[in-house]
């Protein structure tokens, strides 16, 4: 087969020249023997070897430069004489696919790219980006060394501003994500690895994932949240998993929530594995509560005109990302044991919000101010959850039960409770209608189990234990039915549970 190379015609265009020695830039190949070995391995497997395309020097997918070598400029062609007004050089580096004009066979080659003088570093970035697609694990942001970070307040400020700039986020959202990012470096010391659920337009959600990828500990971005993806991850070092999955199922959301704590095992080829670790997921523009994993911060993002009008503006330089990675490593190395022994307790919050706050706050060492700000950031989350809880069907059912209790009844049927529930929701302007069966199932969910009360159906016997339980649940659900009115002025249980709220 004839060999071909590139030459320049009088007009400056490149032509395929057959019958000549190939114009191969071997400065980008690891070794000549390595390239030969790659060729031989394909031939041995019975695959068709690509013909030598213009300037062919490597097979598709073969390494172009060794890890320690930058984009070579040994084969650069100085074009300053021919383009005085716009001096440029030609640099080989990125492998392209070409067709041999004589044989029509496909081959790979490294054509020279024209680069204006002074922009060689940009070409290097492009080259490295191309390489990171071929070998994606080499592109994962990880520390290169441990670098002093100053104080935790200074480190947190740099981290928060970097996340805000990259993802065009509000200060509150970026501060929450900065707390979460910091916690990913301490998952080995924490009993809970909080998650993040990102809600909003896909473009903005993807920006947030990329911003988190730059600064989390050992970040892996995955396109789907499923069990097979978890099984394929290398768990020898706890990674931070970043999922883009607006179609995540309720079942998978439940799995992700379980793996925020240690001990939930998943069967894998005859053995069991623990996929504990921090995880963030983009769940789409609109999402129901059961598709938000347990122990997750919900971060809402919105379209913004300021978001990355120029692509370059959305990227931090590699040096800036690396500096923060190295400083975060230094903070981890100095504070792993103090985080493990932290006694921080966000007692102002309740339920899983308190657990999330305790995990995030434990990662802040020697800065009570930042810990206090964290509680302030989570307080609206707590308020919203309380509001949602106090307007849900369970809360309305409890309100109906207390209304009937305060009428002095000794027993109430589920049908009576359903009638009172529908009266309450109608008075609030809602058009929903609930059946006795629906209300009965809802009562089981909050551990108010009905019993058969003769031939008239099921209901509750209003003994002291049932009354205490109903009042305690009402306090949990935002104090529904505990407000003083003419029907419960003398109810000691209402007074006692109102005090503990």
C-alpha positions as CSV (number, residue, x, y, z in Angstrom):
1,X,0.0,0.0,0.0
2,X,1.3,3.4,-0.8
3,X,2.1,5.8,2.0
4,X,0.9,9.3,2.0
5,X,1.9,12.5,3.7
6,X,0.9,16.2,3.7
7,X,2.6,19.0,1.8
8,X,1.7,22.6,1.2
9,X,0.8,24.0,-2.2
10,X,1.4,27.5,-3.4
11,X,-1.9,28.7,-1.9
12,X,-1.1,27.3,1.5
13,X,-3.6,24.4,1.4
14,X,-2.6,20.9,2.4
15,X,-2.6,18.1,-0.2
16,X,-2.2,14.3,0.2
17,X,1.0,13.2,-1.3
18,X,1.4,9.6,-2.2
19,X,4.5,7.6,-2.7
20,X,6.5,9.7,-0.1
21,X,7.7,9.0,3.4
22,X,4.9,9.7,5.9
23,X,5.2,13.1,7.7
24,X,4.8,11.6,11.2
25,X,5.2,13.8,14.3
26,X,6.5,11.2,16.8
27,X,7.1,13.7,19.5
28,X,3.6,13.0,20.8
29,X,3.9,9.2,20.9
30,X,5.0,7.6,24.2
31,X,7.5,5.4,22.4
32,X,7.9,3.9,19.0
33,X,7.7,0.4,20.5
34,X,4.4,1.2,22.3
35,X,2.8,2.4,19.1
36,X,4.0,-0.8,17.4
37,X,2.7,-2.9,20.2
38,X,-0.7,-1.3,19.9
39,X,-0.7,-2.0,16.2
40,X,0.3,-5.6,16.7
41,X,-2.4,-6.2,19.4
42,X,-5.2,-5.1,17.1
43,X,-3.8,-7.2,14.3
44,X,-3.6,-10.2,16.6
45,X,-7.2,-9.8,17.6
46,X,-8.2,-10.2,13.9
47,X,-9.4,-6.6,13.5
48,X,-8.7,-4.6,10.4
49,X,-5.8,-2.3,10.9
50,X,-6.5,1.3,9.7
51,X,-4.4,2.4,6.8
52,X,-1.8,5.0,7.3
53,X,-3.7,8.2,6.8
54,X,-2.1,11.6,6.2
55,X,0.7,11.9,8.8
56,X,-0.5,8.8,10.6
57,X,1.4,8.1,13.7
58,X,-0.9,6.4,16.1
59,X,-4.0,4.3,16.2
60,X,-7.4,5.7,17.3
61,X,-7.5,5.7,21.1
62,X,-3.8,5.2,21.6
63,X,-2.0,7.6,24.0
64,X,-0.8,10.8,22.3
65,X,1.5,12.2,24.9
66,X,3.0,10.8,28.1
67,X,1.5,12.0,31.4
68,X,4.5,14.2,32.1
69,X,4.6,15.9,28.7
70,X,2.7,18.9,27.5
71,X,1.5,19.5,24.0
72,X,4.6,19.3,21.9
73,X,5.6,22.3,19.8
74,X,8.6,20.5,18.3
75,X,6.8,20.3,15.0
76,X,5.4,23.8,15.1
77,X,5.6,25.7,11.8
78,X,6.3,29.4,12.1
79,X,3.8,31.2,9.8
80,X,4.9,34.7,10.8
81,X,6.6,35.3,7.4
82,X,3.4,34.5,5.5
83,X,0.9,36.2,7.9
84,X,2.7,39.3,9.2
85,X,-0.5,40.9,10.4
86,X,-1.6,37.8,12.3
87,X,1.5,35.8,13.3
88,X,0.7,32.2,14.1
89,X,2.3,28.8,14.6
90,X,1.1,25.4,13.7
91,X,1.0,22.8,16.4
92,X,0.2,19.1,16.1
93,X,-1.5,17.3,19.0
94,X,-5.1,16.3,18.6
95,X,-5.7,13.1,16.6
96,X,-8.2,13.4,13.8
97,X,-9.7,10.8,11.5
98,X,-8.9,11.2,7.7
99,X,-9.4,9.3,4.5
100,X,-6.6,8.3,2.2
101,X,-7.4,9.9,-1.2
102,X,-5.7,7.0,-3.1
103,X,-7.2,4.0,-1.2
104,X,-10.3,5.6,0.3
105,X,-9.4,3.9,3.6
106,X,-9.9,5.5,7.0
107,X,-6.9,6.3,9.1
108,X,-5.8,8.6,12.0
109,X,-3.4,11.5,11.8
110,X,-2.3,14.6,13.7
111,X,-2.8,17.6,11.4
112,X,-1.1,20.9,12.4
113,X,-3.5,23.5,13.9
114,X,-2.9,27.2,13.4
115,X,-2.5,29.0,16.7
116,X,-1.9,32.7,17.2
117,X,1.3,33.5,19.1
118,X,0.5,34.0,22.7
119,X,-2.5,31.5,22.7
120,X,-0.4,28.3,22.9
121,X,-1.8,27.8,26.4
122,X,-5.3,27.8,25.1
123,X,-4.4,25.0,22.6
124,X,-3.0,23.1,25.5
125,X,-6.2,23.4,27.4
126,X,-8.2,22.2,24.4
127,X,-5.8,19.3,23.9
128,X,-6.2,18.2,27.6
129,X,-10.0,18.5,27.3
130,X,-9.9,16.2,24.3
131,X,-7.7,13.7,26.1
132,X,-10.0,13.8,29.2
133,X,-12.9,12.4,27.1
134,X,-10.7,9.5,26.0
135,X,-9.4,8.8,29.5
136,X,-12.1,10.3,31.7
137,X,-10.7,9.2,35.1
138,X,-7.5,11.2,34.3
139,X,-9.7,14.4,34.3
140,X,-11.2,13.9,37.7
141,X,-10.2,16.9,39.9
142,X,-8.1,15.6,42.8
143,X,-5.3,17.2,44.9
144,X,-1.7,17.2,43.8
145,X,-0.4,18.2,47.2
146,X,-1.4,19.7,50.6
147,X,-1.4,23.5,50.6
148,X,-2.0,25.7,53.7
149,X,-5.5,27.2,53.6
150,X,-5.2,30.0,56.2
151,X,-8.3,30.0,58.4
152,X,-11.5,28.1,57.9
153,X,-13.4,31.4,57.4
154,X,-11.0,32.3,54.6
155,X,-11.2,28.9,53.0
156,X,-15.0,28.8,53.2
157,X,-15.2,32.3,51.7
158,X,-13.1,31.3,48.7
159,X,-15.1,28.1,48.2
160,X,-18.4,29.8,48.4
161,X,-17.5,32.6,46.0
162,X,-16.0,30.0,43.5
163,X,-19.3,28.0,43.5
164,X,-21.4,31.1,43.2
165,X,-19.4,32.4,40.2
166,X,-19.4,29.1,38.4
167,X,-23.1,28.2,38.8
168,X,-24.5,31.8,39.0
169,X,-26.1,31.0,42.3
170,X,-27.5,33.2,45.1
171,X,-25.4,33.7,48.2
172,X,-27.7,31.5,50.3
173,X,-27.6,28.6,47.8
174,X,-23.9,28.9,47.3
175,X,-23.2,29.0,51.0
176,X,-25.3,25.8,51.5
177,X,-23.4,24.1,48.8
178,X,-20.1,25.3,50.2
179,X,-21.0,23.6,53.5
180,X,-22.0,20.4,51.7
181,X,-18.9,20.4,49.6
182,X,-16.7,20.8,52.6
183,X,-18.5,17.8,54.3
184,X,-17.6,15.5,51.4
185,X,-14.0,15.6,52.6
186,X,-15.0,14.2,55.9
187,X,-17.4,11.3,55.1
188,X,-15.0,8.8,56.7
189,X,-15.5,10.7,60.0
190,X,-19.2,11.3,59.8
191,X,-22.1,9.0,60.7
192,X,-24.3,10.7,58.1
193,X,-23.3,11.8,54.6
194,X,-25.9,14.4,53.6
195,X,-27.0,14.7,50.0
196,X,-28.1,17.4,47.7
197,X,-31.1,17.5,45.4
198,X,-31.0,20.2,42.7
199,X,-34.3,21.4,41.3
200,X,-34.6,23.7,38.3
201,X,-33.9,24.1,34.6
202,X,-31.5,21.5,33.2
203,X,-28.8,23.9,32.1
204,X,-28.5,25.6,35.4
205,X,-28.7,22.2,37.2
206,X,-25.8,21.0,35.1
207,X,-23.8,24.1,36.0
208,X,-24.2,23.3,39.7
209,X,-23.0,19.7,39.2
210,X,-19.9,20.9,37.4
211,X,-19.2,23.5,40.1
212,X,-19.5,20.8,42.7
213,X,-17.2,18.5,40.7
214,X,-14.4,21.0,40.9
215,X,-14.2,21.0,44.7
216,X,-15.7,17.8,46.2
217,X,-13.6,15.0,47.3
218,X,-13.0,12.4,44.5
219,X,-16.0,13.5,42.4
220,X,-17.6,11.2,39.8
221,X,-20.3,12.6,37.5
222,X,-22.7,9.9,36.3
223,X,-25.6,10.3,33.9
224,X,-28.0,8.0,35.6
225,X,-28.8,7.1,39.2
226,X,-29.3,3.3,39.3
227,X,-28.0,0.3,41.2
228,X,-25.7,-0.8,38.4
229,X,-24.0,2.6,38.4
230,X,-23.3,2.3,42.1
231,X,-21.9,-1.2,41.6
232,X,-19.4,0.0,39.0
233,X,-17.9,2.7,41.2
234,X,-14.6,2.1,42.9
235,X,-15.4,2.4,46.6
236,X,-11.9,1.9,48.0
237,X,-11.8,5.7,48.5
238,X,-15.3,7.1,49.3
239,X,-16.3,9.1,46.2
240,X,-18.7,12.0,45.9
241,X,-21.3,10.9,43.3
242,X,-22.9,13.6,41.2
243,X,-25.9,12.3,39.2
244,X,-27.8,14.1,36.4
245,X,-31.0,12.1,36.3
246,X,-34.3,14.1,36.0
247,X,-36.1,10.7,35.5
248,X,-34.9,9.3,38.8
249,X,-37.5,6.8,40.2
250,X,-39.0,6.9,43.7
251,X,-37.4,3.6,44.4
252,X,-33.9,4.8,43.5
253,X,-34.5,8.0,45.5
254,X,-35.2,5.7,48.4
255,X,-32.0,3.8,47.8
256,X,-29.9,7.0,47.7
257,X,-31.5,8.2,50.9
258,X,-30.7,4.9,52.6
259,X,-27.0,5.1,51.6
260,X,-26.6,8.5,53.3
261,X,-26.1,6.3,56.5
262,X,-23.9,3.3,57.0
263,X,-25.2,-0.2,57.3
264,X,-27.8,-0.4,54.4
265,X,-26.4,-3.2,52.2
266,X,-27.0,-3.9,48.5
267,X,-26.7,-7.4,47.1
268,X,-23.9,-7.6,44.4
269,X,-23.0,-10.9,42.7
270,X,-23.5,-13.1,45.8
271,X,-22.0,-10.6,48.3
272,X,-23.3,-7.4,50.0
273,X,-21.8,-3.9,49.7
274,X,-22.3,-0.7,51.5
275,X,-22.6,2.3,49.2
276,X,-22.4,4.9,52.0
277,X,-21.1,8.3,50.9
278,X,-22.1,11.8,49.8
279,X,-24.3,12.1,46.7
280,X,-25.8,15.0,44.7
281,X,-28.5,14.6,42.1
282,X,-30.2,16.9,39.6
283,X,-33.8,15.7,39.7
284,X,-35.5,18.0,37.1
285,X,-37.6,21.2,37.0
286,X,-40.6,19.9,39.0
287,X,-40.3,17.0,41.4
288,X,-42.5,15.4,44.0
289,X,-41.3,15.0,47.6
290,X,-40.9,11.2,47.3
291,X,-38.3,11.7,44.5
292,X,-36.1,13.8,46.9
293,X,-33.7,11.4,48.7
294,X,-33.8,11.3,52.5
295,X,-31.2,13.5,54.3
296,X,-30.9,15.8,51.2
297,X,-30.6,19.6,51.0
298,X,-33.0,20.8,48.3
299,X,-31.4,23.6,46.2
300,X,-33.6,25.4,43.8
301,X,-31.9,27.0,40.8
302,X,-33.5,29.5,38.4
303,X,-32.7,30.8,34.9
304,X,-30.5,33.8,35.0
305,X,-29.4,36.2,32.2
306,X,-26.0,36.5,33.9
307,X,-25.3,32.8,33.5
308,X,-22.3,32.3,31.3
309,X,-22.8,34.7,28.4
310,X,-19.3,33.7,27.3
311,X,-18.2,30.1,27.8
312,X,-14.8,31.1,29.0
313,X,-16.4,33.1,31.9
314,X,-18.0,29.9,33.3
315,X,-14.7,28.1,33.7
316,X,-12.2,28.6,36.5
317,X,-8.6,28.1,35.4
318,X,-7.1,24.8,36.2
319,X,-4.7,26.5,38.5
320,X,-7.5,28.0,40.6
321,X,-9.3,24.7,40.9
322,X,-6.1,22.9,41.8
323,X,-5.3,25.4,44.5
324,X,-8.7,25.0,46.2
325,X,-8.4,21.2,45.9
326,X,-5.0,21.3,47.6
327,X,-6.3,23.6,50.4
328,X,-9.3,21.4,51.0
329,X,-7.0,18.4,51.4
330,X,-4.9,20.3,53.9
331,X,-8.0,21.2,55.9
332,X,-9.1,17.5,55.9
333,X,-5.7,16.3,57.0
334,X,-5.6,18.7,59.9
335,X,-9.2,18.3,61.1
336,X,-10.3,14.7,60.5
337,X,-10.2,13.7,64.2
338,X,-11.7,17.0,65.5
339,X,-14.6,16.5,63.0
340,X,-15.1,12.9,64.3
341,X,-15.2,14.1,67.9
342,X,-17.3,17.2,67.2
343,X,-20.2,17.8,69.7
344,X,-21.9,20.4,67.5
345,X,-25.7,20.1,67.9
346,X,-28.2,22.2,66.0
347,X,-30.9,21.8,68.7
348,X,-33.0,24.6,67.3
349,X,-33.9,22.4,64.4
350,X,-35.9,19.1,64.3
351,X,-35.9,15.7,62.7
352,X,-33.7,15.1,59.6
353,X,-33.0,18.8,59.2
354,X,-31.2,18.7,62.6
355,X,-29.3,15.6,61.5
356,X,-28.1,17.3,58.3
357,X,-27.1,20.4,60.2
358,X,-25.2,18.3,62.8
359,X,-23.2,16.6,60.0
360,X,-22.4,19.8,58.1
361,X,-21.7,21.8,61.3
362,X,-19.3,19.2,62.6
363,X,-17.1,19.9,59.6
364,X,-16.6,23.5,60.7
365,X,-13.7,23.6,63.1
366,X,-12.8,26.8,65.2
367,X,-15.6,29.0,63.7
368,X,-18.7,29.3,65.8
369,X,-19.8,32.1,63.4
370,X,-19.9,29.8,60.4
371,X,-21.8,27.2,62.5
372,X,-24.4,29.8,63.5
373,X,-24.8,30.9,59.9
374,X,-25.4,27.3,58.9
375,X,-28.4,27.1,61.3
376,X,-29.7,30.4,59.9
377,X,-29.4,28.9,56.4
378,X,-31.4,25.8,57.3
379,X,-34.1,27.6,59.4
380,X,-36.2,28.4,56.3
381,X,-35.9,24.8,55.2
382,X,-37.3,23.8,58.6
383,X,-40.1,26.4,58.4
384,X,-41.1,25.2,55.0
385,X,-41.2,21.6,56.1
386,X,-43.3,22.5,59.1
387,X,-45.7,24.5,56.8
388,X,-45.9,21.6,54.3
389,X,-46.5,19.2,57.2
390,X,-49.2,21.4,58.8
391,X,-51.3,21.6,55.6
392,X,-51.0,17.9,54.5
393,X,-53.8,15.4,54.8
394,X,-52.3,13.9,57.9
395,X,-52.4,17.3,59.7
396,X,-56.0,18.0,58.6
397,X,-57.0,14.5,59.8
398,X,-55.5,15.3,63.2
399,X,-57.2,18.7,63.4
400,X,-60.5,16.9,62.6
401,X,-59.9,14.3,65.3
402,X,-59.2,17.0,68.0
403,X,-62.2,19.0,66.9
404,X,-64.4,15.9,67.5
405,X,-62.5,15.1,70.8
406,X,-63.3,18.5,72.1
407,X,-67.0,17.9,71.6
408,X,-66.9,15.4,74.4
409,X,-67.3,12.2,72.4
410,X,-66.1,8.9,73.8
411,X,-65.7,7.3,70.4
412,X,-65.6,8.5,66.8
413,X,-66.1,6.7,63.6
414,X,-63.8,7.0,60.6
415,X,-66.8,8.3,58.6
416,X,-67.2,11.1,61.1
417,X,-63.6,12.0,60.8
418,X,-63.8,12.0,57.0
419,X,-66.8,14.3,57.1
420,X,-65.0,16.8,59.4
421,X,-61.9,16.7,57.2
422,X,-63.9,17.6,54.1
423,X,-65.6,20.4,56.0
424,X,-62.2,21.8,57.0
425,X,-60.7,21.7,53.4
426,X,-63.9,23.1,51.9
427,X,-63.8,26.0,54.4
428,X,-60.2,26.7,53.1
429,X,-61.4,26.9,49.5
430,X,-60.2,23.5,48.4
431,X,-62.3,21.3,46.2
432,X,-60.7,18.0,47.2
433,X,-63.0,15.3,48.7
434,X,-61.6,12.5,50.9
435,X,-63.3,9.1,51.4
436,X,-63.5,7.3,54.7
437,X,-61.2,4.7,53.3
438,X,-58.5,7.3,52.4
439,X,-58.7,8.8,55.8
440,X,-58.5,5.4,57.5
441,X,-55.3,4.6,55.6
442,X,-53.8,8.0,56.5
443,X,-54.5,7.4,60.2
444,X,-52.5,4.1,60.0
445,X,-49.5,6.1,58.6
446,X,-49.4,8.2,61.7
447,X,-50.0,5.3,64.1
448,X,-53.6,6.0,65.0
449,X,-54.9,2.5,64.4
450,X,-58.7,2.1,64.2
451,X,-60.7,-0.7,65.6
452,X,-64.2,-2.1,64.8
453,X,-66.9,-0.3,66.9
454,X,-69.8,-2.6,66.4
455,X,-71.8,-2.8,63.3
456,X,-71.4,0.9,62.5
457,X,-67.8,0.5,61.3
458,X,-64.3,1.3,62.4
459,X,-63.1,4.2,64.5
460,X,-61.2,5.4,67.6
461,X,-62.1,4.9,71.2
462,X,-61.1,8.2,72.9
463,X,-59.5,6.8,76.0
464,X,-56.7,8.7,77.7
465,X,-53.9,7.0,75.7
466,X,-55.5,7.8,72.4
467,X,-56.2,11.4,73.4
468,X,-52.5,11.9,74.5
469,X,-51.3,10.3,71.2
470,X,-53.5,12.5,69.1
471,X,-52.4,15.7,70.9
472,X,-48.7,14.8,70.7
473,X,-49.0,14.1,66.9
474,X,-50.8,17.5,66.5
475,X,-47.8,19.2,68.0
476,X,-45.5,17.4,65.6
477,X,-47.6,18.5,62.7
478,X,-47.4,22.2,63.4
479,X,-49.8,22.5,66.3
480,X,-53.0,21.9,64.2
481,X,-56.1,21.8,66.5
482,X,-54.2,23.0,69.5
483,X,-55.1,26.7,69.1
484,X,-57.3,27.9,71.9
485,X,-61.0,28.4,71.1
486,X,-64.3,28.1,72.8
487,X,-64.2,24.3,72.4
488,X,-60.8,23.5,74.1
489,X,-60.3,26.3,76.6
490,X,-60.1,23.8,79.4
491,X,-58.2,21.1,77.6
492,X,-55.0,20.4,79.6
493,X,-53.5,18.2,76.8
494,X,-53.8,21.1,74.4
495,X,-52.1,23.5,76.9
496,X,-49.3,21.0,77.6
497,X,-48.5,20.2,74.0
498,X,-48.7,23.8,72.9
499,X,-45.9,24.6,75.5
500,X,-43.5,21.9,74.1
501,X,-43.8,23.2,70.5
